[in-house]
Amino acid sequence: MFASCPNCCTNIKLERPEIGQKVVCPDCFKNLVIVWLFPIELDFEQTKPVSDQIKYFSKN
Ligand SMILES: [Zn+2]
């Protein structure tokens, strides 16, 4: 399976993708994380836990 890097759009081959799995882009070396499957979506790795993000968004 392939996912595209959100930074440089390179196709990254993933053997057994799982949500939350960390991936390093082979082209731009960004730290990425798999946030969704079917289709695979990658996002930049967050340093904050997911629970903090949910709190942040629910305040708005
Ligand atoms: Zn990249």
N, CA, C, O and the ligand as a Tripos MOL2 file, in Angstrom:
@<TRIPOS>MOLECULE
protein
  241   239    61     0     0
PROTEIN
NO_CHARGES

@<TRIPOS>ATOM
      1 N           0.8550   -1.1880    0.0000 N.3       1 MET1
      2 CA          0.0000    0.0000    0.0000 C.3       1 MET1
      3 C           0.8920    1.2400    0.0000 C.2       1 MET1
      4 O           2.0140    1.2300    0.5080 O.2       1 MET1
      5 N           0.3620    2.2830   -0.5770 N.am      2 PHE2
      6 CA          1.1360    3.5130   -0.6860 C.3       2 PHE2
      7 C           0.3600    4.6700   -0.0590 C.2       2 PHE2
      8 O          -0.8690    4.7160   -0.1090 O.2       2 PHE2
      9 N           1.1060    5.5990    0.5290 N.am      3 ALA3
     10 CA          0.5230    6.8280    1.0480 C.3       3 ALA3
     11 C           1.3950    7.9760    0.5570 C.2       3 ALA3
     12 O           2.5930    7.8080    0.3330 O.2       3 ALA3
     13 N           0.7840    9.1350    0.3930 N.am      4 SER4
     14 CA          1.5980   10.2620   -0.0660 C.3       4 SER4
     15 C           1.9950   11.1370    1.1130 C.2       4 SER4
     16 O           1.2000   11.3940    2.0170 O.2       4 SER4
     17 N           3.2340   11.5850    1.0800 N.am      5 CYS5
     18 CA          3.7650   12.4470    2.1240 C.3       5 CYS5
     19 C           3.0580   13.7990    2.0910 C.2       5 CYS5
     20 O           2.9630   14.4090    1.0260 O.2       5 CYS5
     21 N           2.5560   14.2850    3.2350 N.am      6 PRO6
     22 CA          1.8900   15.5990    3.2550 C.3       6 PRO6
     23 C           2.8550   16.7620    3.0600 C.2       6 PRO6
     24 O           2.4250   17.8910    2.8240 O.2       6 PRO6
     25 N           4.1420   16.4970    3.1560 N.am      7 ASN7
     26 CA          5.1390   17.5560    2.9970 C.3       7 ASN7
     27 C           5.6310   17.6640    1.5530 C.2       7 ASN7
     28 O           5.6820   18.7600    0.9950 O.2       7 ASN7
     29 N           5.9920   16.5330    0.9510 N.am      8 CYS8
     30 CA          6.6020   16.5760   -0.3770 C.3       8 CYS8
     31 C           5.8520   15.7460   -1.4120 C.2       8 CYS8
     32 O           6.2650   15.6870   -2.5700 O.2       8 CYS8
     33 N           4.7610   15.1060   -1.0160 N.am      9 CYS9
     34 CA          3.9020   14.3340   -1.9190 C.3       9 CYS9
     35 C           4.5680   13.0830   -2.4900 C.2       9 CYS9
     36 O           4.0520   12.4890   -3.4370 O.2       9 CYS9
     37 N           5.6850   12.6820   -1.9370 N.am     10 THR10
     38 CA          6.3010   11.4230   -2.3490 C.3      10 THR10
     39 C           5.4120   10.2550   -1.9440 C.2      10 THR10
     40 O           4.8120   10.2640   -0.8690 O.2      10 THR10
     41 N           5.3330    9.2570   -2.8050 N.am     11 ASN11
     42 CA          4.6160    8.0380   -2.4340 C.3      11 ASN11
     43 C           5.4970    7.1890   -1.5420 C.2      11 ASN11
     44 O           6.6190    6.8360   -1.9050 O.2      11 ASN11
     45 N           4.9730    6.8660   -0.3650 N.am     12 ILE12
     46 CA          5.7010    6.0750    0.6150 C.3      12 ILE12
     47 C           5.0660    4.6900    0.6550 C.2      12 ILE12
     48 O           3.8570    4.5610    0.8440 O.2      12 ILE12
     49 N           5.8810    3.6630    0.4780 N.am     13 LYS13
     50 CA          5.3690    2.3000    0.5220 C.3      13 LYS13
     51 C           5.2450    1.8540    1.9690 C.2      13 LYS13
     52 O           6.1810    1.9940    2.7550 O.2      13 LYS13
     53 N           4.0900    1.3190    2.3120 N.am     14 LEU14
     54 CA          3.8310    0.8480    3.6660 C.3      14 LEU14
     55 C           3.4440   -0.6210    3.5890 C.2      14 LEU14
     56 O           2.4870   -0.9820    2.9030 O.2      14 LEU14
     57 N           4.1790   -1.4590    4.2850 N.am     15 GLU15
     58 CA          3.9130   -2.8960    4.2170 C.3      15 GLU15
     59 C           2.6530   -3.2690    4.9890 C.2      15 GLU15
     60 O           1.7400   -3.8880    4.4440 O.2      15 GLU15
     61 N           2.6130   -2.8870    6.2560 N.am     16 ARG16
     62 CA          1.4510   -3.2320    7.0900 C.3      16 ARG16
     63 C           1.0300   -1.9870    7.8660 C.2      16 ARG16
     64 O           1.3210   -1.8710    9.0560 O.2      16 ARG16
     65 N           0.3500   -1.0610    7.2030 N.am     17 PRO17
     66 CA          0.0090    0.2080    7.8600 C.3      17 PRO17
     67 C          -1.0180    0.0300    8.9690 C.2      17 PRO17
     68 O          -1.9630   -0.7510    8.8500 O.2      17 PRO17
     69 N          -0.8090    0.7690   10.0410 N.am     18 GLU18
     70 CA         -1.7590    0.7990   11.1570 C.3      18 GLU18
     71 C          -1.9070    2.2360   11.6040 C.2      18 GLU18
     72 O          -0.9520    3.0110   11.5390 O.2      18 GLU18
     73 N          -3.1020    2.6020   12.0580 N.am     19 ILE19
     74 CA         -3.3190    3.9530   12.5730 C.3      19 ILE19
     75 C          -2.4190    4.1790   13.7860 C.2      19 ILE19
     76 O          -2.3500    3.3470   14.6910 O.2      19 ILE19
     77 N          -1.7390    5.3120   13.7850 N.am     20 GLY20
     78 CA         -0.8190    5.6370   14.8610 C.3      20 GLY20
     79 C           0.6090    5.2190   14.5860 C.2      20 GLY20
     80 O           1.5210    5.5640   15.3360 O.2      20 GLY20
     81 N           0.8020    4.4770   13.5090 N.am     21 GLN21
     82 CA          2.1580    4.0230   13.1640 C.3      21 GLN21
     83 C           3.0030    5.1940   12.6990 C.2      21 GLN21
     84 O           2.5470    6.0300   11.9190 O.2      21 GLN21
     85 N           4.2320    5.2500   13.1800 N.am     22 LYS22
     86 CA          5.1330    6.3290   12.7910 C.3      22 LYS22
     87 C           5.9150    5.9400   11.5430 C.2      22 LYS22
     88 O           6.3770    4.8090   11.3940 O.2      22 LYS22
     89 N           6.0440    6.9080   10.6640 N.am     23 VAL23
     90 CA          6.7120    6.6870    9.3830 C.3      23 VAL23
     91 C           7.6560    7.8630    9.1600 C.2      23 VAL23
     92 O           7.3220    9.0040    9.4800 O.2      23 VAL23
     93 N           8.8270    7.5820    8.6140 N.am     24 VAL24
     94 CA          9.7190    8.6640    8.2090 C.3      24 VAL24
     95 C           9.7240    8.7110    6.6900 C.2      24 VAL24
     96 O           9.9870    7.7010    6.0360 O.2      24 VAL24
     97 N           9.4380    9.8640    6.1330 N.am     25 CYS25
     98 CA          9.4310   10.0170    4.6860 C.3      25 CYS25
     99 C          10.8460    9.7660    4.1410 C.2      25 CYS25
    100 O          11.8070   10.3710    4.6150 O.2      25 CYS25
    101 N          10.9720    8.8820    3.1570 N.am     26 PRO26
    102 CA         12.3070    8.5890    2.6160 C.3      26 PRO26
    103 C          12.8720    9.7320    1.7770 C.2      26 PRO26
    104 O          14.0570    9.7390    1.4450 O.2      26 PRO26
    105 N          12.0320   10.6810    1.4420 N.am     27 ASP27
    106 CA         12.4620   11.7690    0.5640 C.3      27 ASP27
    107 C          12.8160   13.0320    1.3420 C.2      27 ASP27
    108 O          13.8850   13.6040    1.1310 O.2      27 ASP27
    109 N          11.9310   13.4750    2.2390 N.am     28 CYS28
    110 CA         12.1720   14.7250    2.9690 C.3      28 CYS28
    111 C          12.5090   14.4730    4.4360 C.2      28 CYS28
    112 O          12.8300   15.4050    5.1730 O.2      28 CYS28
    113 N          12.4330   13.1790    4.8680 N.am     29 PHE29
    114 CA         12.8280   12.7770    6.2290 C.3      29 PHE29
    115 C          11.9870   13.4240    7.3140 C.2      29 PHE29
    116 O          12.4340   13.5780    8.4500 O.2      29 PHE29
    117 N          10.7610   13.8040    6.9570 N.am     30 LYS30
    118 CA          9.8310   14.2940    7.9730 C.3      30 LYS30
    119 C           9.3210   13.1200    8.7960 C.2      30 LYS30
    120 O           9.1330   12.0190    8.2770 O.2      30 LYS30
    121 N           9.0990   13.3660   10.0910 N.am     31 ASN31
    122 CA          8.4550   12.3650   10.9300 C.3      31 ASN31
    123 C           6.9590   12.4690   10.7310 C.2      31 ASN31
    124 O           6.3530   13.5160   10.9590 O.2      31 ASN31
    125 N           6.3750   11.3610   10.2990 N.am     32 LEU32
    126 CA          4.9560   11.3310    9.9830 C.3      32 LEU32
    127 C           4.2860   10.2370   10.8020 C.2      32 LEU32
    128 O           4.9410    9.3500   11.3510 O.2      32 LEU32
    129 N           2.9630   10.3260   10.8660 N.am     33 VAL33
    130 CA          2.1890    9.2970   11.5470 C.3      33 VAL33
    131 C           0.9730    8.9740   10.6810 C.2      33 VAL33
    132 O           0.4010    9.8570   10.0410 O.2      33 VAL33
    133 N           0.5910    7.7110   10.6700 N.am     34 ILE34
    134 CA         -0.5890    7.3000    9.9160 C.3      34 ILE34
    135 C          -1.8300    7.6620   10.7370 C.2      34 ILE34
    136 O          -2.0040    7.2010   11.8650 O.2      34 ILE34
    137 N          -2.6840    8.4980   10.1450 N.am     35 VAL35
    138 CA         -3.8630    8.9360   10.8760 C.3      35 VAL35
    139 C          -5.1390    8.2770   10.3600 C.2      35 VAL35
    140 O          -6.1680    8.3210   11.0340 O.2      35 VAL35
    141 N          -5.0890    7.6640    9.1680 N.am     36 TRP36
    142 CA         -6.2850    7.0110    8.6640 C.3      36 TRP36
    143 C          -5.8890    5.9510    7.6570 C.2      36 TRP36
    144 O          -4.8330    6.0360    7.0300 O.2      36 TRP36
    145 N          -6.7480    4.9450    7.5070 N.am     37 LEU37
    146 CA         -6.5260    3.8870    6.5270 C.3      37 LEU37
    147 C          -7.6970    3.8860    5.5450 C.2      37 LEU37
    148 O          -8.7990    4.3290    5.8670 O.2      37 LEU37
    149 N          -7.4320    3.3790    4.3410 N.am     38 PHE38
    150 CA         -8.4890    3.2240    3.3260 C.3      38 PHE38
    151 C          -9.2200    4.5220    3.0560 C.2      38 PHE38
    152 O         -10.3860    4.6040    3.4420 O.2      38 PHE38
    153 N          -8.6640    5.5290    2.4430 N.am     39 PRO39
    154 CA         -7.2740    5.5280    1.9950 C.3      39 PRO39
    155 C          -6.3260    5.9310    3.1270 C.2      39 PRO39
    156 O          -6.7330    6.5370    4.1180 O.2      39 PRO39
    157 N          -5.0740    5.5820    2.9540 N.am     40 ILE40
    158 CA         -4.0840    5.9280    3.9670 C.3      40 ILE40
    159 C          -3.8440    7.4320    3.9580 C.2      40 ILE40
    160 O          -3.5900    8.0280    2.9110 O.2      40 ILE40
    161 N          -3.9290    8.0310    5.1340 N.am     41 GLU41
    162 CA         -3.5760    9.4450    5.2720 C.3      41 GLU41
    163 C          -2.4380    9.5690    6.2670 C.2      41 GLU41
    164 O          -2.4470    8.9610    7.3370 O.2      41 GLU41
    165 N          -1.4660   10.3690    5.8860 N.am     42 LEU42
    166 CA         -0.3460   10.6600    6.7800 C.3      42 LEU42
    167 C          -0.4490   12.0950    7.2550 C.2      42 LEU42
    168 O          -0.9090   12.9730    6.5250 O.2      42 LEU42
    169 N          -0.0190   12.3250    8.4820 N.am     43 ASP43
    170 CA          0.0480   13.6850    9.0050 C.3      43 ASP43
    171 C           1.3900   13.8520    9.7040 C.2      43 ASP43
    172 O           2.0630   12.8710   10.0170 O.2      43 ASP43
    173 N           1.7660   15.0770    9.9410 N.am     44 PHE44
    174 CA          3.0140   15.3290   10.6560 C.3      44 PHE44
    175 C           2.8750   14.8160   12.0790 C.2      44 PHE44
    176 O           1.8270   14.9540   12.7100 O.2      44 PHE44
    177 N           3.9520   14.2240   12.5680 N.am     45 GLU45
    178 CA          3.9070   13.6710   13.9130 C.3      45 GLU45
    179 C           3.7100   14.7890   14.9230 C.2      45 GLU45
    180 O           4.4250   15.7910   14.9090 O.2      45 GLU45
    181 N           2.7300   14.6040   15.7990 N.am     46 GLN46
    182 CA          2.4270   15.6060   16.8140 C.3      46 GLN46
    183 C           3.1800   15.2490   18.0940 C.2      46 GLN46
    184 O           3.3150   14.0760   18.4410 O.2      46 GLN46
    185 N           3.6640   16.2670   18.7840 N.am     47 THR47
    186 CA          4.3290   16.0020   20.0480 C.3      47 THR47
    187 C           3.3200   15.9200   21.1920 C.2      47 THR47
    188 O           3.5890   15.3030   22.2230 O.2      47 THR47
    189 N           2.1530   16.5480   21.0050 N.am     48 LYS48
    190 CA          1.1210   16.4890   22.0320 C.3      48 LYS48
    191 C           0.3330   15.1930   21.9020 C.2      48 LYS48
    192 O           0.1520   14.6830   20.7960 O.2      48 LYS48
    193 N          -0.1370   14.6570   23.0290 N.am     49 PRO49
    194 CA         -1.0210   13.4940   22.9350 C.3      49 PRO49
    195 C          -2.3270   13.8490   22.2480 C.2      49 PRO49
    196 O          -2.7260   15.0130   22.2150 O.2      49 PRO49
    197 N          -2.9880   12.8420   21.7010 N.am     50 VAL50
    198 CA         -4.2310   13.0730   20.9670 C.3      50 VAL50
    199 C          -5.3020   13.6950   21.8560 C.2      50 VAL50
    200 O          -6.0970   14.5080   21.3840 O.2      50 VAL50
    201 N          -5.3360   13.3220   23.1400 N.am     51 SER51
    202 CA         -6.3620   13.8540   24.0340 C.3      51 SER51
    203 C          -6.2540   15.3740   24.1670 C.2      51 SER51
    204 O          -7.2690   16.0540   24.3240 O.2      51 SER51
    205 N          -5.0400   15.9080   24.1060 N.am     52 ASP52
    206 CA         -4.8660   17.3540   24.1670 C.3      52 ASP52
    207 C          -5.4150   18.0310   22.9270 C.2      52 ASP52
    208 O          -5.9860   19.1180   23.0160 O.2      52 ASP52
    209 N          -5.2510   17.4090   21.7820 N.am     53 GLN53
    210 CA         -5.8000   17.9760   20.5490 C.3      53 GLN53
    211 C          -7.3150   18.0550   20.6220 C.2      53 GLN53
    212 O          -7.9070   19.0520   20.2080 O.2      53 GLN53
    213 N          -7.9410   17.0140   21.1430 N.am     54 ILE54
    214 CA         -9.4060   16.9870   21.2170 C.3      54 ILE54
    215 C          -9.8900   18.1060   22.1290 C.2      54 ILE54
    216 O         -10.8760   18.7750   21.8200 O.2      54 ILE54
    217 N          -9.1990   18.3160   23.2590 N.am     55 LYS55
    218 CA         -9.5630   19.4000   24.1610 C.3      55 LYS55
    219 C          -9.4290   20.7470   23.4550 C.2      55 LYS55
    220 O         -10.2830   21.6240   23.5900 O.2      55 LYS55
    221 N          -8.3580   20.8920   22.7130 N.am     56 TYR56
    222 CA         -8.1240   22.1500   22.0320 C.3      56 TYR56
    223 C          -9.2440   22.4680   21.0510 C.2      56 TYR56
    224 O          -9.7510   23.5890   21.0130 O.2      56 TYR56
    225 N          -9.6210   21.4710   20.2610 N.am     57 PHE57
    226 CA        -10.6330   21.7300   19.2410 C.3      57 PHE57
    227 C         -12.0140   21.9120   19.8620 C.2      57 PHE57
    228 O         -12.8320   22.6530   19.3170 O.2      57 PHE57
    229 N         -12.2960   21.2560   20.9880 N.am     58 SER58
    230 CA        -13.6330   21.3550   21.5750 C.3      58 SER58
    231 C         -13.8690   22.7140   22.2430 C.2      58 SER58
    232 O         -15.0130   23.0760   22.5200 O.2      58 SER58
    233 N         -12.7960   23.4670   22.5010 N.am     59 LYS59
    234 CA        -12.9640   24.7880   23.1030 C.3      59 LYS59
    235 C         -13.5400   25.7880   22.1100 C.2      59 LYS59
    236 O         -14.1710   26.7670   22.5110 O.2      59 LYS59
    237 N         -13.3320   25.5520   20.8280 N.am     60 ASN60
    238 CA        -13.7750   26.5220   19.8220 C.3      60 ASN60
    239 C         -15.2490   26.3950   19.4850 C.2      60 ASN60
    240 O         -15.7590   27.1470   18.6540 O.2      60 ASN60
    241 ZN          8.1940   13.7950    2.2530 Zn       61 ZN61
@<TRIPOS>BOND
     1     1     2 1
     2     2     3 1
     3     3     4 2
     4     3     5 am
     5     5     6 1
     6     6     7 1
     7     7     8 2
     8     7     9 am
     9     9    10 1
    10    10    11 1
    11    11    12 2
    12    11    13 am
    13    13    14 1
    14    14    15 1
    15    15    16 2
    16    15    17 am
    17    17    18 1
    18    18    19 1
    19    19    20 2
    20    19    21 am
    21    21    22 1
    22    22    23 1
    23    23    24 2
    24    23    25 am
    25    25    26 1
    26    26    27 1
    27    27    28 2
    28    27    29 am
    29    29    30 1
    30    30    31 1
    31    31    32 2
    32    31    33 am
    33    33    34 1
    34    34    35 1
    35    35    36 2
    36    35    37 am
    37    37    38 1
    38    38    39 1
    39    39    40 2
    40    39    41 am
    41    41    42 1
    42    42    43 1
    43    43    44 2
    44    43    45 am
    45    45    46 1
    46    46    47 1
    47    47    48 2
    48    47    49 am
    49    49    50 1
    50    50    51 1
    51    51    52 2
    52    51    53 am
    53    53    54 1
    54    54    55 1
    55    55    56 2
    56    55    57 am
    57    57    58 1
    58    58    59 1
    59    59    60 2
    60    59    61 am
    61    61    62 1
    62    62    63 1
    63    63    64 2
    64    63    65 am
    65    65    66 1
    66    66    67 1
    67    67    68 2
    68    67    69 am
    69    69    70 1
    70    70    71 1
    71    71    72 2
    72    71    73 am
    73    73    74 1
    74    74    75 1
    75    75    76 2
    76    75    77 am
    77    77    78 1
    78    78    79 1
    79    79    80 2
    80    79    81 am
    81    81    82 1
    82    82    83 1
    83    83    84 2
    84    83    85 am
    85    85    86 1
    86    86    87 1
    87    87    88 2
    88    87    89 am
    89    89    90 1
    90    90    91 1
    91    91    92 2
    92    91    93 am
    93    93    94 1
    94    94    95 1
    95    95    96 2
    96    95    97 am
    97    97    98 1
    98    98    99 1
    99    99   100 2
   100    99   101 am
   101   101   102 1
   102   102   103 1
   103   103   104 2
   104   103   105 am
   105   105   106 1
   106   106   107 1
   107   107   108 2
   108   107   109 am
   109   109   110 1
   110   110   111 1
   111   111   112 2
   112   111   113 am
   113   113   114 1
   114   114   115 1
   115   115   116 2
   116   115   117 am
   117   117   118 1
   118   118   119 1
   119   119   120 2
   120   119   121 am
   121   121   122 1
   122   122   123 1
   123   123   124 2
   124   123   125 am
   125   125   126 1
   126   126   127 1
   127   127   128 2
   128   127   129 am
   129   129   130 1
   130   130   131 1
   131   131   132 2
   132   131   133 am
   133   133   134 1
   134   134   135 1
   135   135   136 2
   136   135   137 am
   137   137   138 1
   138   138   139 1
   139   139   140 2
   140   139   141 am
   141   141   142 1
   142   142   143 1
   143   143   144 2
   144   143   145 am
   145   145   146 1
   146   146   147 1
   147   147   148 2
   148   147   149 am
   149   149   150 1
   150   150   151 1
   151   151   152 2
   152   151   153 am
   153   153   154 1
   154   154   155 1
   155   155   156 2
   156   155   157 am
   157   157   158 1
   158   158   159 1
   159   159   160 2
   160   159   161 am
   161   161   162 1
   162   162   163 1
   163   163   164 2
   164   163   165 am
   165   165   166 1
   166   166   167 1
   167   167   168 2
   168   167   169 am
   169   169   170 1
   170   170   171 1
   171   171   172 2
   172   171   173 am
   173   173   174 1
   174   174   175 1
   175   175   176 2
   176   175   177 am
   177   177   178 1
   178   178   179 1
   179   179   180 2
   180   179   181 am
   181   181   182 1
   182   182   183 1
   183   183   184 2
   184   183   185 am
   185   185   186 1
   186   186   187 1
   187   187   188 2
   188   187   189 am
   189   189   190 1
   190   190   191 1
   191   191   192 2
   192   191   193 am
   193   193   194 1
   194   194   195 1
   195   195   196 2
   196   195   197 am
   197   197   198 1
   198   198   199 1
   199   199   200 2
   200   199   201 am
   201   201   202 1
   202   202   203 1
   203   203   204 2
   204   203   205 am
   205   205   206 1
   206   206   207 1
   207   207   208 2
   208   207   209 am
   209   209   210 1
   210   210   211 1
   211   211   212 2
   212   211   213 am
   213   213   214 1
   214   214   215 1
   215   215   216 2
   216   215   217 am
   217   217   218 1
   218   218   219 1
   219   219   220 2
   220   219   221 am
   221   221   222 1
   222   222   223 1
   223   223   224 2
   224   223   225 am
   225   225   226 1
   226   226   227 1
   227   227   228 2
   228   227   229 am
   229   229   230 1
   230   230   231 1
   231   231   232 2
   232   231   233 am
   233   233   234 1
   234   234   235 1
   235   235   236 2
   236   235   237 am
   237   237   238 1
   238   238   239 1
   239   239   240 2
@<TRIPOS>SUBSTRUCTURE
     1 MET1         2 RESIDUE 1 A MET
     2 PHE2         6 RESIDUE 1 A PHE
     3 ALA3        10 RESIDUE 1 A ALA
     4 SER4        14 RESIDUE 1 A SER
     5 CYS5        18 RESIDUE 1 A CYS
     6 PRO6        22 RESIDUE 1 A PRO
     7 ASN7        26 RESIDUE 1 A ASN
     8 CYS8        30 RESIDUE 1 A CYS
     9 CYS9        34 RESIDUE 1 A CYS
    10 THR10       38 RESIDUE 1 A THR
    11 ASN11       42 RESIDUE 1 A ASN
    12 ILE12       46 RESIDUE 1 A ILE
    13 LYS13       50 RESIDUE 1 A LYS
    14 LEU14       54 RESIDUE 1 A LEU
    15 GLU15       58 RESIDUE 1 A GLU
    16 ARG16       62 RESIDUE 1 A ARG
    17 PRO17       66 RESIDUE 1 A PRO
    18 GLU18       70 RESIDUE 1 A GLU
    19 ILE19       74 RESIDUE 1 A ILE
    20 GLY20       78 RESIDUE 1 A GLY
    21 GLN21       82 RESIDUE 1 A GLN
    22 LYS22       86 RESIDUE 1 A LYS
    23 VAL23       90 RESIDUE 1 A VAL
    24 VAL24       94 RESIDUE 1 A VAL
    25 CYS25       98 RESIDUE 1 A CYS
    26 PRO26      102 RESIDUE 1 A PRO
    27 ASP27      106 RESIDUE 1 A ASP
    28 CYS28      110 RESIDUE 1 A CYS
    29 PHE29      114 RESIDUE 1 A PHE
    30 LYS30      118 RESIDUE 1 A LYS
    31 ASN31      122 RESIDUE 1 A ASN
    32 LEU32      126 RESIDUE 1 A LEU
    33 VAL33      130 RESIDUE 1 A VAL
    34 ILE34      134 RESIDUE 1 A ILE
    35 VAL35      138 RESIDUE 1 A VAL
    36 TRP36      142 RESIDUE 1 A TRP
    37 LEU37      146 RESIDUE 1 A LEU
    38 PHE38      150 RESIDUE 1 A PHE
    39 PRO39      154 RESIDUE 1 A PRO
    40 ILE40      158 RESIDUE 1 A ILE
    41 GLU41      162 RESIDUE 1 A GLU
    42 LEU42      166 RESIDUE 1 A LEU
    43 ASP43      170 RESIDUE 1 A ASP
    44 PHE44      174 RESIDUE 1 A PHE
    45 GLU45      178 RESIDUE 1 A GLU
    46 GLN46      182 RESIDUE 1 A GLN
    47 THR47      186 RESIDUE 1 A THR
    48 LYS48      190 RESIDUE 1 A LYS
    49 PRO49      194 RESIDUE 1 A PRO
    50 VAL50      198 RESIDUE 1 A VAL
    51 SER51      202 RESIDUE 1 A SER
    52 ASP52      206 RESIDUE 1 A ASP
    53 GLN53      210 RESIDUE 1 A GLN
    54 ILE54      214 RESIDUE 1 A ILE
    55 LYS55      218 RESIDUE 1 A LYS
    56 TYR56      222 RESIDUE 1 A TYR
    57 PHE57      226 RESIDUE 1 A PHE
    58 SER58      230 RESIDUE 1 A SER
    59 LYS59      234 RESIDUE 1 A LYS
    60 ASN60      238 RESIDUE 1 A ASN
    61 ZN61       241 GROUP 0 **** ****
